[in-house]
Amino acid sequence: MLERRSEVRFQLKLEAMVEEARGQDAMILRTRDVSSVGVYLHGQEQRTDGPTYCQGDLLLVQIYLPAFRPKNGRIMSVVRAEGRVVRLEAQGLAIRFRRESRIEPLDV
């Protein structure tokens, strides 16, 4: 099958907090792969107590990145992105980011 993606995908298993753009119904899912333009998240099928998303929904995604600062020890950074659900599958969902995503340090 011909690969049509123009951005490199990284297979990363990270926690991601996902919530509706209105700021409601946050839940934690796990990434399967991440690129500069989107993410695939596992775990929606396991949720019966939280929200379910539909294609086209606008979501806020925060992907937590562990990092190590040699002098001060471990820190966390976060990728904050807003995007739309572009594909739903039984095991998860794909989100295409808008251009305003960024990586920021977290105070922990």
C-alpha positions in Angstrom: 0.0 0.0 0.0 1.3 3.4 -1.0 2.1 5.7 2.0 0.5 9.1 1.4 1.5 10.9 4.6 4.0 13.7 4.1 5.0 13.9 7.8 7.0 11.4 9.7 5.1 9.4 12.3 6.7 8.4 15.6 5.5 5.4 17.4 5.2 6.8 20.9 3.2 5.4 23.8 2.4 8.5 25.9 -0.5 9.7 28.0 -2.7 12.3 26.5 -5.5 14.3 28.0 -8.3 14.9 25.5 -11.2 17.2 26.0 -13.9 18.9 24.0 -13.0 22.4 22.8 -15.7 23.7 25.1 -13.6 22.5 28.0 -15.9 19.6 29.1 -15.5 15.9 29.6 -11.7 15.4 29.8 -10.3 11.9 29.6 -6.9 10.3 29.5 -6.0 8.1 26.4 -2.7 6.8 25.1 -0.9 7.7 21.9 -0.1 5.1 19.3 1.8 7.4 17.0 2.4 11.1 16.8 3.5 13.5 14.0 3.8 17.2 13.7 0.3 17.3 12.1 -1.7 14.8 14.2 -2.0 11.9 16.6 -3.7 8.5 16.8 -5.1 7.8 20.3 -6.0 4.4 21.7 -8.6 3.8 24.4 -11.9 5.3 23.3 -13.5 1.8 23.0 -12.8 1.0 26.7 -14.7 4.0 28.0 -18.3 3.5 28.9 -18.3 6.2 31.6 -16.8 9.1 29.6 -17.5 11.0 26.4 -17.4 9.4 23.0 -16.3 11.5 20.1 -17.6 11.9 16.5 -15.8 12.6 13.3 -15.4 16.4 12.9 -15.4 17.1 16.7 -13.0 19.8 17.7 -10.8 18.6 20.6 -8.0 19.9 22.8 -5.2 17.5 23.2 -2.3 17.6 25.7 0.4 15.0 25.2 2.7 14.6 28.1 6.4 14.2 27.3 8.9 13.0 29.9 12.2 14.8 29.8 15.4 14.8 31.8 17.2 18.0 33.0 20.7 16.9 34.1 21.1 19.5 36.9 17.6 19.5 38.2 16.3 16.0 37.5 13.2 14.9 35.7 10.7 17.4 34.3 7.6 17.1 32.0 6.8 19.0 28.9 3.5 19.1 27.1 2.4 19.3 23.5 -0.8 21.4 23.5 -2.8 21.1 20.3 -6.3 21.7 19.0 -7.6 19.5 16.2 -10.4 17.7 14.6 -11.3 14.0 14.7 -10.7 12.8 11.2 -11.1 9.0 11.7 -12.8 6.8 14.2 -12.1 3.1 14.6 -13.2 0.5 17.2 -9.8 0.8 18.9 -9.3 4.6 18.8 -9.4 7.8 16.9 -7.2 10.0 14.7 -6.9 13.8 15.2 -5.4 16.3 12.7 -3.9 19.2 14.5 -4.5 22.8 13.7 -1.3 24.9 13.1 -1.2 26.5 16.6 0.2 23.4 18.5 3.2 24.0 20.7 5.5 22.3 23.2 5.7 23.9 26.7 7.3 23.0 30.0 5.0 21.9 32.9 5.5 22.9 36.4 5.6 19.7 38.4 
